[in-house]
Amino acid sequence: MKHGDTLNQPAYRPTVSGDAPAAATTTTPSAPLSKAMVRRIVFSSSVGNALEWFDFLVYGYFAATIAKAFFPSHDEWLSTMLAIGTFGISFLMRPLGAIVLGIYGDRKGRKAALTLAILMMMIGTLTMAVMPSYQHIGVAAPLLILLARLIQGFAVGGEFGSATAFMVEHSDARRGYYASWQFASQGLAAIMAAAFGSILTAWLPPPQLESWGWRIPFVFGLLIGPVGYYIRSHLDETPEFLATRPAKSTAAPGVSFSNQWINLLLAVGIVAQSTVGVYVLQLYMPMYAVKQLHLPATASFAVVVLNGTLQFIFSPIMGALSDKLGRIRIMLGTSIVMGLAIYPMFAWLQASPTVMSLVVLQAAAGILKAGYSGPMPALMSEIFPTRVRSTGLSIGYALGVTLFGGFAPTIVEAFIHVTGDKLAPSYYVLLAAVLSGVSLAIVAWRMRGGAGRAA
């Protein structure tokens, strides 16, 4: 398939009604961006995503330690489940945040939504960094931690949509490359979070780690937030948003978005494989390696660094490749490979529970994650029209992450606890790969005009 074929049409838009995709609309070519402007766009858009994932991964990696500080219990498993459950509950706020901040971004602009989102994320990170433990303030500690997670969940609900829209609306020709930095930044966040986990668990005695050491990564996150906020507050709005924004809008964006429900469902399905790849194969794996495979905690964190590094390197490569070869071809290929390989890989890991086996699994998972997630934001952005793009991206991504990611560690851990089947992670990943593969096939069919019109 060559550049310009139906499945690779970078300017693809569906009809306003949300039925079959219509032909690509013609827009006035924008002037080429300077390298300095490209770097500024990429950093400003991806820094919030990086901060979000860094914070969430750190929380997951130190869930057992946080459980002792804020959710004390005589039953260690119950204490850990409460901490992980609080992590999952925060995802219930994502759809609400996606609706509010998505509509805000479609009304006031991508810049306004991005600036508000990162400010709220900083509030959640600050709370985690300074919150006194249960021993000092009693039941107020877990309640305030829950509140902090809810605030952050609300903020990140609108982060992905606004940031992705901001990236893709600066270039028609390189949308895949620009938007891929959303997931490259997640890889960087995984590297930093796992590095903190590995270093702190190796250098600090358990009493110091449980007392104050686990707070260090959250303090580090606070240093990133203000830089991102400053840069975002000094950005210019995207040309595409300004070109399509009416002088005076009397209709709420939600009115026109009501016709996008088919595209929304497809977006949720597309997100499934990507988000499960993060929450099961990155976030949950250190706990799985220690508890189920009995591997050293330091080694398990180091292997996640490898996964994040591969994602950081290959996501932009695959995003750029999707600009030439087509997004669906690359993504559907990785869905098929993931679906076929995940169970054998976990079965082999269970039969040979060594650090080297875990390295191989995480290396394969990192490359497949990058191959799928690199092109994904650009494809999702092309599903929705400009005037409702922030809303559509935000809600689709937030629902996908909430349904398939937020409670993934809890579900997998509970399934293993009840059944004793240590291959549970592979079942969850396989289910997501199948769902995403079907969603991609439907999108490809619609883009080829299978719903009644030629694309």
C-alpha positions as CSV (number, residue, x, y, z in Angstrom):
1,M,0.0,0.0,0.0
2,K,1.5,3.3,-1.0
3,H,1.1,6.7,0.5
4,G,-2.3,8.1,-0.4
5,D,-4.1,4.8,-0.4
6,T,-7.4,4.8,1.4
7,L,-6.1,3.1,4.6
8,N,-3.2,5.6,4.7
9,Q,-5.0,8.8,3.9
10,P,-3.6,11.2,6.6
11,A,-6.3,13.8,6.1
12,Y,-9.2,11.2,6.5
13,R,-12.3,12.5,8.2
14,P,-15.6,10.7,8.8
15,T,-18.9,12.4,8.0
16,V,-20.4,14.7,10.6
17,S,-23.2,12.2,11.1
18,G,-20.7,9.5,12.2
19,D,-21.9,7.1,9.6
20,A,-19.5,6.0,6.8
21,P,-16.2,8.0,6.4
22,A,-16.3,10.7,3.8
23,A,-13.6,11.8,1.5
24,A,-10.7,13.7,2.9
25,T,-11.2,17.4,3.1
26,T,-8.9,19.8,1.4
27,T,-7.1,22.2,3.6
28,T,-4.6,25.0,2.8
29,P,-1.1,23.6,3.3
30,S,0.7,25.1,6.3
31,A,4.2,26.4,6.2
32,P,6.9,23.9,7.2
33,L,7.8,24.0,10.8
34,S,11.2,24.8,12.0
35,K,13.1,22.2,14.0
36,A,12.9,24.5,17.1
37,M,9.2,24.8,16.7
38,V,8.8,21.0,16.3
39,R,10.8,20.4,19.5
40,R,8.6,22.9,21.3
41,I,5.4,21.3,20.1
42,V,6.5,17.8,20.9
43,F,7.8,18.6,24.4
44,S,4.9,20.8,25.4
45,S,2.4,18.2,24.3
46,S,4.1,15.1,25.7
47,V,5.4,16.5,29.0
48,G,2.0,16.2,30.6
49,N,1.6,12.7,29.3
50,A,5.0,11.8,30.7
51,L,4.3,13.3,34.1
52,E,0.9,11.4,34.2
53,W,2.5,8.1,33.4
54,F,5.5,8.6,35.7
55,D,3.2,9.4,38.6
56,F,0.9,6.4,37.9
57,L,3.8,4.0,37.3
58,V,5.5,5.1,40.5
59,Y,2.3,4.6,42.5
60,G,2.0,1.1,41.0
61,Y,5.6,0.2,41.6
62,F,5.5,1.3,45.3
63,A,1.9,0.1,45.9
64,A,3.0,-2.4,48.6
65,T,4.9,0.4,50.4
66,I,2.2,2.9,50.0
67,A,-0.3,0.4,51.3
68,K,1.7,0.1,54.6
69,A,1.8,3.9,54.9
70,F,-1.9,4.7,54.2
71,F,-3.8,1.5,54.2
72,P,-2.6,-0.5,57.2
73,S,-4.1,-4.0,57.7
74,H,-3.2,-7.2,59.4
75,D,-3.7,-8.9,56.0
76,E,-0.8,-7.8,53.7
77,W,-2.7,-9.0,50.6
78,L,-5.8,-7.0,51.6
79,S,-3.7,-3.9,52.3
80,T,-2.0,-4.1,48.9
81,M,-5.4,-4.6,47.2
82,L,-6.7,-1.5,48.9
83,A,-3.8,0.5,47.6
84,I,-4.2,-0.9,44.1
85,G,-7.9,-0.4,44.3
86,T,-7.4,3.3,45.1
87,F,-5.2,3.4,42.0
88,G,-8.0,1.9,40.0
89,I,-10.8,4.1,41.4
90,S,-9.1,7.2,40.2
91,F,-9.7,6.0,36.6
92,L,-13.4,6.4,37.2
93,M,-12.9,10.1,37.0
94,R,-11.2,9.9,33.7
95,P,-14.4,9.9,31.5
96,L,-15.7,12.9,33.4
97,G,-12.5,14.7,33.0
98,A,-12.4,13.7,29.3
99,I,-15.9,15.2,28.8
100,V,-15.3,18.4,30.7
101,L,-11.7,19.1,29.5
102,G,-12.4,17.7,26.0
103,I,-15.3,20.1,25.4
104,Y,-13.3,22.9,27.0
105,G,-10.5,22.2,24.5
106,D,-12.9,22.2,21.6
107,R,-14.4,25.5,22.8
108,K,-11.5,27.5,24.2
109,G,-8.6,25.8,22.4
110,R,-6.0,23.1,22.8
111,K,-3.6,25.4,24.7
112,A,-6.2,26.3,27.4
113,A,-7.1,22.6,28.0
114,L,-3.4,21.6,28.2
115,T,-2.5,24.3,30.6
116,L,-5.4,23.5,33.0
117,A,-4.7,19.7,32.8
118,I,-1.1,20.0,33.8
119,L,-1.9,22.4,36.7
120,M,-4.4,19.8,38.1
121,M,-1.9,17.0,37.7
122,M,0.6,18.9,39.7
123,I,-1.9,19.2,42.6
124,G,-2.3,15.4,42.7
125,T,1.5,14.8,42.6
126,L,2.1,17.4,45.4
127,T,-0.5,15.7,47.6
128,M,1.2,12.3,47.2
129,A,4.6,13.9,48.0
130,V,3.7,15.6,51.2
131,M,0.7,13.6,52.6
132,P,1.3,12.4,56.3
133,S,0.8,8.7,56.8
134,Y,-2.1,6.9,58.6
135,Q,0.0,6.7,61.7
136,H,0.1,10.6,62.0
137,I,-3.4,11.7,60.8
138,G,-5.5,8.5,60.9
139,V,-8.3,7.8,58.5
140,A,-7.8,11.2,56.9
141,A,-4.7,9.9,55.2
142,P,-6.3,7.3,52.9
143,L,-9.2,9.6,52.2
144,L,-7.0,12.5,51.1
145,I,-4.9,10.1,49.0
146,L,-8.1,8.9,47.3
147,L,-9.0,12.6,46.7
148,A,-5.6,13.3,45.2
149,R,-6.0,10.3,42.8
150,L,-9.5,11.5,41.8
151,I,-8.2,15.0,41.0
152,Q,-5.4,13.6,38.9
153,G,-7.7,11.1,37.2
154,F,-9.9,14.0,36.2
155,A,-7.0,16.0,34.8
156,V,-5.4,13.2,32.8
157,G,-8.9,12.4,31.4
158,G,-8.6,15.4,29.1
159,E,-4.8,15.3,28.7
160,F,-4.5,12.8,25.9
161,G,-7.1,14.3,23.6
162,S,-5.9,17.9,23.9
163,A,-2.3,17.0,23.6
164,T,-2.8,14.7,20.6
165,A,-5.0,17.3,18.8
166,F,-2.4,19.9,19.5
167,M,0.3,17.7,17.8
168,V,-1.6,16.6,14.7
169,E,-3.1,19.9,13.9
170,H,0.3,21.4,13.2
171,S,1.1,19.0,10.2
172,D,-0.9,16.9,7.8
173,A,2.1,15.0,6.4
174,R,3.8,14.0,9.6
175,R,0.9,13.4,12.0
176,G,2.0,9.8,12.8
177,Y,5.4,11.0,13.8
178,Y,4.3,13.9,15.9
179,A,1.6,12.1,17.7
180,S,3.8,9.1,18.4
181,W,5.7,11.1,20.9
182,Q,2.6,10.7,23.2
183,F,3.7,7.1,23.7
184,A,7.4,7.7,23.4
185,S,7.0,9.9,26.4
186,Q,5.3,7.1,28.2
187,G,8.3,4.9,27.5
188,L,10.5,7.7,28.9
189,A,8.3,7.8,32.0
190,A,8.5,4.1,32.4
191,I,12.3,4.3,32.2
192,M,12.4,7.0,34.9
193,A,9.8,5.3,37.2
194,A,11.5,1.9,37.0
195,A,14.9,3.5,37.5
196,F,13.7,5.1,40.7
197,G,12.1,1.8,41.8
198,S,15.3,-0.1,41.1
199,I,17.7,2.4,42.7
200,L,15.6,3.1,45.8
201,T,14.9,-0.6,46.6
202,A,18.6,-1.4,46.1
203,W,20.1,1.5,48.1
204,L,17.6,2.1,50.9
205,P,16.9,-0.2,53.8
206,P,13.2,-1.2,54.0
207,P,12.5,1.0,57.1
208,Q,13.8,4.1,55.2
209,L,12.1,3.2,52.0
210,E,8.8,2.8,53.8
211,S,9.3,6.0,55.9
212,W,10.3,8.5,53.2
213,G,12.1,6.9,50.3
214,W,9.0,6.2,48.3
215,R,8.2,9.9,48.2
216,I,11.4,10.9,46.3
217,P,9.9,10.1,42.8
218,F,6.8,12.2,43.5
219,V,9.1,15.1,44.5
220,F,11.0,14.6,41.2
221,G,7.7,14.8,39.4
222,L,7.0,18.1,41.0
223,L,10.1,19.5,39.4
224,I,8.9,18.5,35.9
225,G,5.4,20.0,36.3
226,P,6.2,23.7,36.5
227,V,8.4,23.6,33.5
228,G,5.6,22.0,31.4
229,Y,3.1,24.5,32.8
230,Y,5.3,27.4,31.8
231,I,5.9,26.2,28.3
232,R,2.2,25.3,27.7
233,S,1.0,28.7,28.9
234,H,3.2,30.4,26.3
235,L,2.2,28.3,23.3
236,D,0.3,29.5,20.2
237,E,-3.0,27.9,19.3
238,T,-3.0,25.4,16.5
239,P,-3.7,26.7,13.0
240,E,-6.2,24.0,12.2
241,F,-8.3,24.8,15.3
242,L,-8.2,28.6,14.5
243,A,-9.2,27.9,10.9
244,T,-12.3,25.8,11.8
245,R,-13.4,27.8,14.9
246,P,-16.4,30.0,14.2
247,A,-16.3,33.7,15.1
248,K,-19.1,33.2,17.6
249,S,-20.2,29.7,18.6
250,T,-23.8,29.3,19.7
251,A,-23.9,25.6,19.7
252,A,-22.1,23.5,22.2
253,P,-19.5,21.0,20.9
254,G,-21.4,18.2,22.5
255,V,-24.3,18.8,20.1
256,S,-22.3,17.8,17.0
257,F,-20.3,15.2,19.0
258,S,-23.6,13.3,19.6
259,N,-23.3,12.0,16.1
260,Q,-19.9,10.4,16.7
261,W,-20.9,7.4,18.8
262,I,-19.8,4.8,16.3
263,N,-16.4,6.4,16.0
264,L,-16.2,6.7,19.8
265,L,-16.9,2.9,20.2
266,L,-14.2,2.1,17.7
267,A,-11.7,4.5,19.4
268,V,-12.4,2.7,22.7
269,G,-11.7,-0.7,21.1
270,I,-8.5,0.6,19.5
271,V,-7.2,1.8,22.9
272,A,-7.6,-1.6,24.5
273,Q,-4.4,-3.3,23.4
274,S,-2.3,-0.2,24.0
275,T,-3.5,0.4,27.6
276,V,-3.3,-3.2,28.6
277,G,0.2,-3.3,27.3
278,V,1.1,-0.6,29.8
279,Y,-0.9,-1.7,32.9
280,V,-0.2,-5.4,32.6
281,L,3.2,-5.6,30.9
282,Q,4.8,-2.6,32.5
283,L,3.0,-1.5,35.6
284,Y,2.0,-5.0,37.0
285,M,5.1,-6.9,35.9
286,P,7.5,-5.9,38.7
287,M,4.9,-7.1,41.3
288,Y,4.2,-10.2,39.2
289,A,8.0,-11.0,38.9
290,V,8.5,-10.7,42.7
291,K,5.3,-12.4,44.0
292,Q,4.7,-15.1,41.3
293,L,8.2,-15.7,39.9
294,H,10.2,-15.0,43.1
295,L,12.7,-12.8,41.2
296,P,14.7,-10.0,42.8
297,A,12.8,-6.6,42.9
298,T,15.8,-4.7,41.5
299,A,16.0,-7.0,38.5
300,S,12.3,-6.8,37.8
301,F,12.5,-3.0,37.8
302,A,15.6,-3.0,35.5
303,V,13.7,-5.2,33.0
304,V,10.9,-2.6,32.8
305,V,13.5,0.0,32.0
306,L,14.3,-2.1,28.9
307,N,10.7,-2.2,27.9
308,G,10.4,1.6,28.3
309,T,13.6,2.2,26.4
310,L,12.4,0.1,23.4
311,Q,9.0,2.0,23.5
312,F,10.8,5.3,23.7
313,I,13.0,4.5,20.7
314,F,10.6,2.6,18.4
315,S,7.4,4.6,18.9
316,P,8.5,7.6,16.8
317,I,10.0,5.3,14.2
318,M,6.7,3.4,13.9
319,G,4.8,6.6,13.9
320,A,6.9,8.0,11.1
321,L,6.6,4.7,9.2
322,S,2.8,4.9,9.5
323,D,2.9,8.2,7.6
324,K,4.3,6.2,4.6
325,L,2.9,2.7,4.9
326,G,-0.5,3.3,6.7
327,R,-1.4,3.2,10.3
328,I,-3.9,0.3,10.2
329,R,-1.5,-2.0,8.4
330,I,1.2,-1.6,11.1
331,M,-1.2,-1.7,14.1
332,L,-3.2,-4.7,12.9
333,G,0.0,-6.6,12.2
334,T,1.1,-6.1,15.8
335,S,-2.3,-7.1,17.2
336,I,-2.1,-10.4,15.4
337,V,1.5,-11.0,16.5
338,M,0.6,-10.1,20.1
339,G,-2.5,-12.3,20.1
340,L,-0.5,-15.3,18.8
341,A,2.6,-14.8,21.0
342,I,1.5,-13.7,24.4
343,Y,0.3,-17.0,25.9
344,P,3.4,-19.0,24.7
345,M,5.6,-16.3,26.1
346,F,4.0,-16.4,29.6
347,A,3.9,-20.2,29.6
348,W,7.6,-20.2,28.8
349,L,8.3,-17.6,31.5
350,Q,6.3,-19.7,34.0
351,A,8.3,-22.8,33.1
352,S,11.6,-20.9,33.2
353,P,11.2,-18.1,35.8
354,T,14.6,-16.4,35.3
355,V,15.6,-12.8,34.8
356,M,16.7,-13.6,31.2
357,S,13.3,-15.1,30.4
358,L,11.7,-11.9,31.7
359,V,14.1,-9.8,29.7
360,V,13.0,-11.6,26.5
361,L,9.3,-11.2,27.2
362,Q,9.7,-7.5,28.1
363,A,11.8,-6.8,25.0
364,A,9.2,-8.4,22.7
365,A,6.4,-6.6,24.6
366,G,8.2,-3.3,24.3
367,I,8.7,-3.6,20.5
368,L,5.1,-4.7,19.9
369,K,3.8,-1.9,22.2
370,A,5.7,0.6,20.2
371,G,4.5,-0.9,16.9
372,Y,0.9,-0.6,18.0
373,S,0.9,2.6,20.0
374,G,3.2,4.7,17.9
375,P,0.7,5.2,15.1
376,M,-2.4,5.0,17.3
377,P,-2.9,8.7,18.4
378,A,-2.7,9.8,14.7
379,L,-5.3,7.2,13.7
380,M,-7.6,8.1,16.5
381,S,-7.3,11.8,15.6
382,E,-8.3,11.1,12.0
383,I,-11.5,9.4,13.2
384,F,-12.9,12.6,14.6
385,P,-13.6,16.0,12.8
386,T,-11.5,19.0,14.0
387,R,-14.3,20.7,15.9
388,V,-15.0,17.7,18.2
389,R,-11.5,16.1,18.0
390,S,-10.4,17.0,21.5
391,T,-13.7,15.7,22.9
392,G,-13.6,12.5,20.9
393,L,-10.0,11.7,21.6
394,S,-10.3,12.5,25.3
395,I,-13.5,10.4,25.8
396,G,-12.4,7.5,23.6
397,Y,-9.0,7.2,25.3
398,A,-10.4,7.8,28.8
399,L,-13.0,5.1,28.4
400,G,-10.6,2.7,26.9
401,V,-8.1,3.2,29.8
402,T,-10.8,3.0,32.4
403,L,-12.4,-0.1,31.1
404,F,-9.2,-2.1,30.2
405,G,-6.4,-0.5,32.2
406,G,-7.3,1.1,35.5
407,F,-8.4,-2.1,37.2
408,A,-6.2,-4.5,35.2
409,P,-3.6,-5.1,38.0
410,T,-6.4,-5.7,40.5
411,I,-8.3,-8.1,38.2
412,V,-5.2,-10.0,37.3
413,E,-3.9,-10.2,40.8
414,A,-7.4,-11.3,42.1
415,F,-7.7,-13.9,39.4
416,I,-4.3,-15.4,40.3
417,H,-5.2,-15.3,44.0
418,V,-8.5,-17.1,43.5
419,T,-7.6,-19.7,40.8
420,G,-3.8,-20.0,41.3
421,D,-3.4,-19.7,37.5
422,K,-0.2,-17.6,37.0
423,L,-0.8,-17.3,33.3
424,A,-3.7,-14.8,34.0
425,P,-1.8,-11.8,32.5
426,S,-1.6,-13.5,29.1
427,Y,-5.4,-14.0,29.0
428,Y,-6.0,-10.4,29.7
429,V,-3.5,-9.2,27.0
430,L,-4.9,-11.7,24.5
431,L,-8.5,-10.4,25.1
432,A,-7.4,-6.9,24.4
433,A,-5.4,-7.8,21.3
434,V,-8.5,-9.5,19.8
435,L,-10.8,-6.6,20.6
436,S,-8.4,-4.1,19.2
437,G,-7.8,-6.2,16.1
438,V,-11.5,-6.4,15.4
439,S,-11.9,-2.6,15.9
440,L,-9.1,-1.9,13.5
441,A,-10.6,-4.2,10.9
442,I,-13.9,-2.4,11.2
443,V,-12.2,1.0,10.8
444,A,-10.4,-0.3,7.7
445,W,-13.7,-1.5,6.2
446,R,-15.3,1.9,6.9
447,M,-12.4,3.8,5.4
448,R,-12.6,1.6,2.3
449,G,-16.3,2.6,1.9
450,G,-17.7,-0.6,3.1
451,A,-20.5,1.3,4.9
452,G,-21.9,2.5,1.6
453,R,-19.6,5.3,0.4
454,A,-16.1,5.5,-1.0
455,A,-13.6,7.1,1.2
